[in-house]
């Protein structure tokens, strides 16, 4: 199974939004525009993604909405992608999906911890995902990171 791990695009600054519910913190207009471009590259590189999963937080669903338009596929909200969720629970959920290639949209540092759990069996960050960046994993008998993308690097492709 392959998993494309995508961090949500650039969102409103946490400090500017601190009097509101953080679950409702949206993407910036610049973040949306940049991710529109980035998502075109993801579509070219990974056209075979079968299913998308997103965190329920607004910035993640707004990122998933952009991907939805490019891939012409709906996404499912799963609680295992919330920032405070358990990496092992997410890994089990994905392995039970019966899909060969899925994409997940979530948050740091939980996505980096998930990658650590999936690759080395420990809930520790082994990569840093930039906002709008992605990491392609292969979860086979010997799990591995296939590639790591920052938004800047993906736009050069």
Buried (B, 14 or more C-beta within 10 A) or exposed (E): BBBBBBBBBBBBEEEEBEEEEBEEBBBBEEBBBBBEEBBBBBBEBBEEBBBBBBBEBBBBBBBBBBBBEBBEBEBEBBEBBBBEBBBBBBBEBBEEBEBEBBBBBBBBEBBBBBBBBBBEEEBEBBBBBBBBBBBBBBBEEEBEBEEBBBBEBBBEE
